[in-house]
Amino acid sequence: MAKILNLYLDYKKKPLDYVKYGKDFTKKFFIGSSKYLFFQILEDSFPDKHLFVSQRGDQFFMQLPPGSQLSCTKDGNPVDSSYLTQNNILRGTELELKPDMVGVVTIAPNYEIKYLFKEPWVNVLTPEEKQIAAQFARYSAPTAMERFNRNLILLFLFLAIIFILVFDLALKKKFNYDVSLEQKLATLQKAELVKAAALEQRSTFEEETQVGEQEAEATPTKETAQTGGATSGTGTSKTAGSIFGSNFGAFDPNATSSAPTIKAVTIAEGFAASRPGRGGVGGSGTGGGAAGVGGGGTAFNPGATGGSFSSDIGSVVTNAPRIAGSNVRPDAGTVVKATGDQSRLAPSGVVFGQTAKTSQLASSFKSKNVAQVSEGSIAAEPAETRTRYEVINTTISARRSQMNALYQKWNAITPFSGSASIRLLISASGKVAAATITPNGQMPEGFLNELKNLVEGWSFNVNQESDYTFSARFRKG
């Protein structure tokens, strides 16, 4: 039977793990410090994954890790590296694994991997061993605790079954129905008939009510036509005298109609027909606006006032609307507040926020040879300077959402767009000592002022004075 490659991992000269070709790996076998590998080498200097053994054809090759030590034996006799090199077994860091050789690779001070080829074997029992196994291969007798637990579980199961049966037969509530399904259907049909009769009776009552209202509305019109008499050339067919005189005198308490609404409209017509100075119209009422009432007189008195209905017409005509306005403040919507003058726009290309203090601080940075770096020239700076400005640039990228939120607030009030170049003068403590803004496009001065206050409140994780310029774009959406 052919021999099979076996690999053994030892830690401090003690067996830790082993793998076999065809069972644990086939073409390639990796070692490393990763937790997903068979052989873990928990050393800081060892890589996460290293190709240790690979198969090419029928041959196996081992890639020796850097800094490892190799010792091999052939037929029980040790061999040195010169023998391995002369026989083309060791080529650089690649070792060909021979079936007649055994090798040990020391990877770290505490880790060793041994390889060898062995024939697989199967343990076949003799008839005597099979008889002994059949005689003694049985379950062991349960202990007293195991017997107690088993009996307790059986007792609980038996009590649960008894409780379910008692509850279902004796304790469970039974619902008794007094009537059958046919009786319920008959009751529902009777209720539907009663409801239909009630609806029919209500419809008949509404029709009678409507007929009574129409007759009541038609009766005042007829009486007005009979008692109105002749009207003047500028009068109307319904006069104030006929309505307020005869109708109120012949009031029927049993009549039901919606006449009050129609009479309220007729008041305005009677008021227009009985202005002071105009001749009175025929009717049974009395008034001072005509020389004689009832015969359609033509005498005109310019000093005369309204008739008998003039004392009541003011209370009707001058009534204010009964529907008042709402005094509840709406709670929906978003209120946007902004400070500063929203109408003034800063000119494009002119530095905003330049003060004497800012100019003095910029001159101080220049005299100290503090380089003025922009976001596009970070890569050209020296290594130590580049690292500091990369920290600043990364921090600004994380805070651009603050500037966008400020722009959204101002854009809701005064729509605008554009970009701005922002220069930050950062002190040795990492805080922004001063900032200037150069807008590219017309922007509100209030927005630029709040933007300046925002960036001057920033701080960075640097310990040297820095002069950094970056750009920000403000676009809707």
C-alpha positions as CSV (number, residue, x, y, z in Angstrom):
1,M,0.0,0.0,0.0
2,A,1.3,3.5,-0.9
3,K,2.5,5.7,1.9
4,I,0.6,8.9,2.8
5,L,2.1,12.2,3.8
6,N,1.5,13.2,7.4
7,L,2.3,16.5,9.1
8,Y,2.6,17.0,12.9
9,L,2.7,20.3,14.8
10,D,4.5,20.4,18.1
11,Y,4.5,23.3,20.6
12,K,7.3,23.3,23.1
13,K,8.2,19.7,22.2
14,K,4.6,18.6,22.9
15,P,2.1,17.3,20.2
16,L,-0.5,20.0,19.3
17,D,-2.2,18.9,16.0
18,Y,-1.7,16.7,12.9
19,V,-3.1,16.5,9.4
20,K,-3.1,13.7,6.8
21,Y,-3.1,14.0,3.0
22,G,-6.4,13.0,1.4
23,K,-8.3,13.6,4.6
24,D,-7.4,17.0,5.9
25,F,-5.9,18.5,2.7
26,T,-5.4,17.6,-1.0
27,K,-3.5,19.9,-3.3
28,K,-2.3,22.7,-1.0
29,F,-1.8,23.2,2.7
30,F,-1.5,26.6,4.4
31,I,-0.2,27.6,7.8
32,G,-0.2,31.0,9.5
33,S,-1.5,33.2,12.3
34,S,-5.1,33.3,11.0
35,K,-7.7,31.5,13.1
36,Y,-9.2,29.8,10.1
37,L,-6.2,27.5,9.4
38,F,-5.4,24.0,10.8
39,F,-1.9,24.9,12.0
40,Q,-1.8,28.3,13.8
41,I,1.6,29.9,14.4
42,L,0.9,32.5,17.0
43,E,3.9,34.7,16.5
44,D,3.8,38.4,15.7
45,S,6.4,38.1,12.9
46,F,4.7,35.2,11.2
47,P,2.3,36.1,8.3
48,D,-1.5,35.4,8.4
49,K,-1.3,32.9,5.6
50,H,1.7,31.0,4.1
51,L,1.6,28.2,1.5
52,F,3.5,25.4,3.3
53,V,3.0,22.3,1.2
54,S,1.8,21.9,-2.4
55,Q,1.4,19.0,-4.8
56,R,2.6,18.9,-8.4
57,G,1.8,15.6,-10.0
58,D,2.9,12.8,-7.6
59,Q,5.5,14.9,-5.8
60,F,5.0,17.1,-2.7
61,F,7.0,20.3,-2.2
62,M,7.5,22.3,1.0
63,Q,8.0,26.1,1.0
64,L,10.2,26.9,4.0
65,P,9.2,30.1,5.8
66,P,11.8,32.8,6.2
67,G,14.1,32.3,9.2
68,S,13.1,28.6,9.6
69,Q,15.6,25.8,10.3
70,L,15.5,22.3,8.6
71,S,16.8,19.0,9.8
72,C,16.3,15.7,7.8
73,T,17.0,12.0,8.2
74,K,17.2,9.3,5.5
75,D,16.8,5.7,6.6
76,G,17.4,6.8,10.2
77,N,20.7,8.7,9.3
78,P,20.8,12.5,9.5
79,V,21.7,14.4,6.3
80,D,23.0,18.0,6.0
81,S,22.0,20.8,3.7
82,S,24.9,20.1,1.3
83,Y,23.5,16.6,0.6
84,L,20.1,18.0,0.0
85,T,21.4,20.6,-2.4
86,Q,23.7,18.2,-4.3
87,N,20.8,15.7,-4.8
88,N,18.5,18.5,-6.0
89,I,16.2,18.0,-3.0
90,L,16.5,21.5,-1.6
91,R,16.3,24.3,-4.2
92,G,16.5,27.7,-2.4
93,T,13.5,27.6,0.0
94,E,11.7,24.8,-1.8
95,L,12.2,21.3,-0.3
96,E,11.0,18.2,-2.2
97,L,9.5,15.7,0.2
98,K,10.8,12.2,-0.3
99,P,8.9,9.1,1.0
100,D,12.1,7.7,2.4
101,M,13.0,10.8,4.4
102,V,11.7,12.4,7.6
103,G,12.2,16.1,8.3
104,V,11.6,18.6,11.1
105,V,11.1,22.4,10.3
106,T,11.6,24.7,13.3
107,I,9.5,27.8,12.4
108,A,9.7,29.7,15.7
109,P,11.4,29.0,19.0
110,N,8.4,27.1,20.2
111,Y,6.9,25.7,17.0
112,E,8.1,22.6,15.0
113,I,6.4,20.8,12.1
114,K,7.5,17.2,11.3
115,Y,6.7,15.5,8.1
116,L,6.9,11.8,7.2
117,F,5.2,9.2,5.0
118,K,3.3,6.3,6.6
119,E,1.2,3.5,5.3
120,P,-2.5,3.7,6.4
121,W,-3.6,0.9,8.6
122,V,-7.0,-0.5,9.7
123,N,-7.4,-2.3,13.0
124,V,-9.0,-5.6,12.3
125,L,-10.3,-7.5,15.4
126,T,-9.7,-11.1,15.9
127,P,-12.5,-13.5,16.8
128,E,-11.5,-13.5,20.4
129,E,-11.5,-9.6,20.6
130,K,-14.9,-9.6,18.9
131,Q,-16.3,-12.0,21.5
132,I,-14.9,-9.9,24.4
133,A,-16.3,-6.7,22.9
134,A,-19.8,-8.3,22.5
135,Q,-19.7,-9.5,26.1
136,F,-18.7,-6.1,27.7
137,A,-20.0,-3.6,25.1
138,R,-23.2,-2.6,27.0
139,Y,-24.7,0.4,28.7
140,S,-23.5,0.9,32.3
141,A,-26.0,0.6,35.1
142,P,-27.7,3.9,36.0
143,T,-26.7,5.6,39.2
144,A,-29.2,6.5,42.0
145,M,-29.4,10.1,40.8
146,E,-30.1,9.1,37.2
147,R,-32.9,6.8,38.3
148,F,-34.4,9.5,40.5
149,N,-34.4,12.0,37.6
150,R,-35.9,9.5,35.2
151,N,-38.7,8.7,37.6
152,L,-39.4,12.4,38.3
153,I,-39.7,13.2,34.6
154,L,-42.2,10.2,34.2
155,L,-44.2,11.5,37.2
156,F,-44.5,15.0,35.8
157,L,-45.6,13.6,32.4
158,F,-48.2,11.4,33.9
159,L,-49.7,14.3,36.0
160,A,-49.8,16.5,33.0
161,I,-51.8,14.0,31.0
162,I,-54.3,13.6,34.0
163,F,-54.7,17.4,34.3
164,I,-55.5,17.7,30.6
165,L,-58.1,15.0,30.7
166,V,-59.8,16.4,33.9
167,F,-59.8,19.9,32.4
168,D,-61.3,18.8,29.1
169,L,-64.0,16.6,30.7
170,A,-65.0,18.5,33.9
171,L,-63.5,22.0,34.1
172,K,-63.8,23.3,30.5
173,K,-66.8,25.7,30.1
174,K,-69.5,24.4,27.7
175,F,-71.5,26.8,25.6
176,N,-75.2,26.0,25.4
177,Y,-77.2,27.6,22.6
178,D,-80.9,28.2,23.5
179,V,-82.1,28.6,19.9
180,S,-81.2,26.8,16.7
181,L,-79.8,28.2,13.5
182,E,-83.2,28.3,11.8
183,Q,-84.7,30.3,14.7
184,K,-81.8,32.9,14.5
185,L,-82.4,33.3,10.8
186,A,-86.1,33.9,11.3
187,T,-85.4,36.5,14.0
188,L,-83.0,38.3,11.6
189,Q,-85.6,38.3,8.8
190,K,-88.2,39.8,11.1
191,A,-85.8,42.5,12.1
192,E,-85.2,43.3,8.5
193,L,-88.9,43.7,7.9
194,V,-89.3,46.0,10.8
195,K,-86.5,48.1,9.6
196,A,-88.0,48.3,6.1
197,A,-91.3,49.4,7.5
198,A,-89.7,52.1,9.6
199,L,-87.8,53.5,6.5
200,E,-91.1,53.5,4.5
201,Q,-92.9,55.4,7.3
202,R,-90.1,58.0,7.5
203,S,-90.1,58.5,3.8
204,T,-93.9,59.2,3.9
205,F,-93.5,61.7,6.7
206,E,-90.8,63.6,4.8
207,E,-93.0,63.8,1.7
208,E,-95.9,65.2,3.7
209,T,-93.5,67.7,5.4
210,Q,-92.2,68.9,2.0
211,V,-95.7,69.4,0.7
212,G,-96.7,71.4,3.8
213,E,-93.6,73.6,3.4
214,Q,-94.4,74.3,-0.2
215,E,-98.0,75.2,0.7
216,A,-96.8,77.5,3.5
217,E,-94.4,79.2,1.1
218,A,-97.1,79.7,-1.5
219,T,-99.6,81.2,0.9
220,P,-97.7,84.4,1.8
221,T,-97.1,85.1,-1.9
222,K,-100.8,84.9,-2.6
223,E,-101.7,87.2,0.3
224,T,-99.1,89.6,-0.8
225,A,-100.5,89.7,-4.3
226,Q,-104.0,90.3,-2.9
227,T,-103.1,93.1,-0.5
228,G,-100.2,94.7,-2.3
229,G,-102.2,97.0,-4.6
230,A,-100.4,99.1,-7.3
231,T,-96.8,99.9,-6.8
232,S,-94.8,102.9,-7.9
233,G,-92.6,102.9,-11.0
234,T,-89.4,102.2,-9.0
235,G,-90.9,99.7,-6.4
236,T,-90.8,95.9,-6.3
237,S,-93.5,93.2,-6.3
238,K,-92.9,92.3,-2.6
239,T,-93.2,95.4,-0.4
240,A,-92.3,95.9,3.2
241,G,-95.9,96.8,4.1
242,S,-97.4,93.7,2.7
243,I,-94.8,91.4,4.5
244,F,-94.5,93.0,7.9
245,G,-98.2,94.1,8.1
246,S,-100.4,91.3,6.9
247,N,-98.2,88.3,7.4
248,F,-97.3,89.0,11.0
249,G,-100.9,89.8,11.8
250,A,-102.2,86.6,10.3
251,F,-99.6,84.3,11.9
252,D,-100.5,80.6,11.9
253,P,-98.7,78.6,14.8
254,N,-99.5,75.3,13.1
255,A,-97.8,76.1,9.9
256,T,-94.3,74.6,9.2
257,S,-92.1,76.1,6.5
258,S,-88.7,77.5,5.9
259,A,-90.2,81.0,5.3
260,P,-87.9,82.8,7.9
261,T,-85.0,82.4,5.5
262,I,-86.9,83.8,2.6
263,K,-88.3,86.7,4.7
264,A,-84.8,87.7,5.8
265,V,-83.8,88.2,2.2
266,T,-87.0,90.1,1.5
267,I,-86.1,92.6,4.3
268,A,-83.3,93.9,2.1
269,E,-85.8,94.4,-0.8
270,G,-88.3,96.2,1.5
271,F,-85.5,98.5,2.7
272,A,-84.6,99.4,-0.8
273,A,-88.3,100.1,-1.7
274,S,-89.0,102.3,1.4
275,R,-86.1,104.7,1.5
276,P,-86.9,108.1,3.1
277,G,-88.6,110.4,0.6
278,R,-90.0,107.8,-1.6
279,G,-93.7,107.3,-1.9
280,G,-95.3,104.5,0.2
281,V,-96.6,101.4,-1.2
282,G,-100.0,100.0,-0.7
283,G,-100.5,97.9,2.4
284,S,-102.1,97.8,5.8
285,G,-99.1,99.2,7.7
286,T,-98.5,102.9,8.5
287,G,-95.3,104.9,7.9
288,G,-94.0,108.4,7.6
289,G,-92.5,108.0,4.1
290,A,-95.7,108.7,2.1
291,A,-98.6,111.2,2.1
292,G,-101.2,108.4,2.3
293,V,-100.9,104.6,2.6
294,G,-103.2,102.2,0.9
295,G,-104.0,104.1,-2.2
296,G,-100.7,104.3,-3.9
297,G,-100.2,108.1,-3.2
298,T,-97.8,110.2,-5.4
299,A,-97.0,113.0,-2.9
300,F,-93.2,113.3,-2.1
301,N,-91.9,114.5,1.2
302,P,-88.0,114.9,1.2
303,G,-87.9,115.2,5.0
304,A,-89.8,112.1,5.7
305,T,-88.1,109.1,7.5
306,G,-88.7,105.4,7.2
307,G,-91.9,103.6,8.0
308,S,-92.8,101.4,10.9
309,F,-90.3,98.7,10.0
310,S,-87.3,101.1,10.1
311,S,-86.8,100.6,13.8
312,D,-86.2,96.9,13.3
313,I,-84.3,96.9,10.0
314,G,-81.0,98.0,11.6
315,S,-80.8,95.0,13.9
316,V,-81.3,92.8,10.9
317,V,-79.0,94.4,8.3
318,T,-76.1,95.4,10.6
319,N,-75.6,92.0,12.3
320,A,-72.0,91.0,12.0
321,P,-71.1,87.5,10.7
322,R,-71.5,84.9,13.4
323,I,-68.4,82.9,12.3
324,A,-65.3,84.1,14.0
325,G,-61.7,83.6,12.9
326,S,-59.5,81.0,14.4
327,N,-57.0,82.0,17.1
328,V,-55.1,78.7,17.1
329,R,-51.6,78.9,15.7
330,P,-50.8,76.2,13.1
331,D,-48.4,73.6,14.4
332,A,-47.4,72.1,11.0
333,G,-44.5,73.2,8.8
334,T,-40.8,74.1,9.5
335,V,-39.7,77.5,10.6
336,V,-36.3,78.5,9.3
337,K,-34.4,81.3,11.2
338,A,-31.4,83.1,9.9
339,T,-29.3,86.0,11.3
340,G,-27.8,88.8,9.4
341,D,-28.9,90.9,6.5
342,Q,-30.4,88.5,3.9
343,S,-30.6,91.1,1.1
344,R,-26.9,92.1,1.0
345,L,-24.8,89.9,-1.2
346,A,-21.0,89.7,-0.9
347,P,-19.1,90.4,-4.2
348,S,-17.5,87.4,-5.9
349,G,-13.8,87.0,-5.7
350,V,-13.3,89.4,-2.8
351,V,-12.0,88.1,0.5
352,F,-14.7,88.1,3.2
353,G,-13.8,88.3,6.9
354,Q,-10.4,89.9,6.5
355,T,-9.7,91.9,9.6
356,A,-6.6,93.6,11.1
357,K,-6.2,90.6,13.5
358,T,-6.4,88.1,10.6
359,S,-3.9,90.1,8.5
360,Q,-1.5,90.3,11.5
361,L,-1.9,86.5,12.2
362,A,-1.2,85.7,8.5
363,S,1.9,87.9,8.5
364,S,3.1,86.1,11.7
365,F,2.7,82.7,10.0
366,K,4.6,84.0,7.0
367,S,7.5,85.3,9.1
368,K,7.7,81.8,10.8
369,N,8.0,80.2,7.4
370,V,4.7,78.3,7.8
371,A,4.0,76.9,4.4
372,Q,0.6,77.7,2.9
373,V,-0.8,74.4,1.7
374,S,-4.0,73.7,-0.3
375,E,-5.9,70.4,-0.6
376,G,-4.4,69.9,-4.1
377,S,-0.8,70.3,-3.1
378,I,-0.7,67.9,-0.1
379,A,1.0,65.1,-2.1
380,A,3.9,67.4,-2.9
381,E,4.8,68.2,0.7
382,P,7.5,66.4,2.7
383,A,6.5,63.2,4.6
384,E,6.1,64.7,8.0
385,T,4.3,67.8,6.7
386,R,2.1,65.7,4.4
387,T,0.9,63.5,7.3
388,R,-0.2,66.5,9.3
389,Y,-2.1,68.1,6.4
390,E,-3.7,64.7,5.6
391,V,-5.1,64.6,9.1
392,I,-6.5,68.1,8.6
393,N,-8.0,67.2,5.2
394,T,-9.6,64.0,6.6
395,T,-11.2,66.0,9.5
396,I,-12.6,68.6,7.1
397,S,-14.1,65.9,4.9
398,A,-15.9,64.5,7.9
399,R,-17.3,68.0,8.8
400,R,-18.5,69.0,5.3
401,S,-22.0,68.0,6.4
402,Q,-22.1,70.9,8.8
403,M,-21.4,73.4,6.0
404,N,-24.1,71.7,3.8
405,A,-26.7,71.9,6.6
406,L,-25.9,75.6,7.0
407,Y,-26.3,76.1,3.2
408,Q,-29.6,74.3,3.1
409,K,-30.9,76.6,5.8
410,W,-29.9,79.8,4.0
411,N,-30.9,78.5,0.5
412,A,-34.5,78.0,1.8
413,I,-34.7,81.8,2.5
414,T,-32.5,83.2,-0.3
415,P,-31.8,80.7,-3.2
416,F,-28.2,80.9,-4.3
417,S,-25.3,78.7,-5.4
418,G,-21.6,78.8,-5.9
419,S,-18.3,77.8,-4.3
420,A,-15.9,79.3,-1.7
421,S,-12.2,79.1,-1.0
422,I,-11.7,78.9,2.8
423,R,-8.3,79.6,4.4
424,L,-7.7,78.3,7.9
425,L,-4.9,79.6,10.2
426,I,-4.5,76.8,12.8
427,S,-2.5,77.4,16.0
428,A,-0.1,74.9,17.6
429,S,-2.9,73.7,19.9
430,G,-4.9,72.5,16.9
431,K,-7.7,75.2,17.2
432,V,-8.6,77.5,14.3
433,A,-7.2,81.0,15.2
434,A,-8.7,82.8,12.2
435,A,-10.4,82.1,8.9
436,T,-11.1,84.0,5.7
437,I,-13.5,83.1,2.9
438,T,-13.3,84.0,-0.8
439,P,-16.7,83.4,-2.5
440,N,-16.9,82.4,-6.1
441,G,-20.3,83.8,-6.9
442,Q,-22.6,86.2,-5.1
443,M,-23.6,84.8,-1.7
444,P,-25.5,86.5,1.2
445,E,-23.2,88.2,3.7
446,G,-25.1,86.6,6.6
447,F,-24.4,83.1,5.3
448,L,-20.7,83.9,4.9
449,N,-20.6,85.3,8.4
450,E,-22.2,82.2,9.9
451,L,-19.9,80.0,7.8
452,K,-16.8,81.9,9.2
453,N,-18.0,81.4,12.7
454,L,-18.6,77.7,12.1
455,V,-15.1,76.9,10.7
456,E,-13.4,79.1,13.4
457,G,-15.0,76.8,16.0
458,W,-13.2,73.7,14.6
459,S,-10.1,72.0,16.1
460,F,-7.7,69.4,14.7
461,N,-5.4,66.8,16.1
462,V,-2.2,68.6,15.2
463,N,0.5,70.1,17.4
464,Q,2.1,72.6,14.9
465,E,1.0,75.8,13.3
466,S,-0.6,75.2,9.9
467,D,-1.9,77.3,7.1
468,Y,-4.5,75.3,5.0
469,T,-6.8,76.3,2.2
470,F,-9.7,74.2,0.9
471,S,-12.7,74.7,-1.3
472,A,-16.4,74.1,-0.7
473,R,-19.2,73.9,-3.3
474,F,-22.7,74.8,-2.4
475,R,-25.3,73.4,-4.8
476,K,-28.9,72.5,-4.2
477,G,-29.6,68.8,-4.3
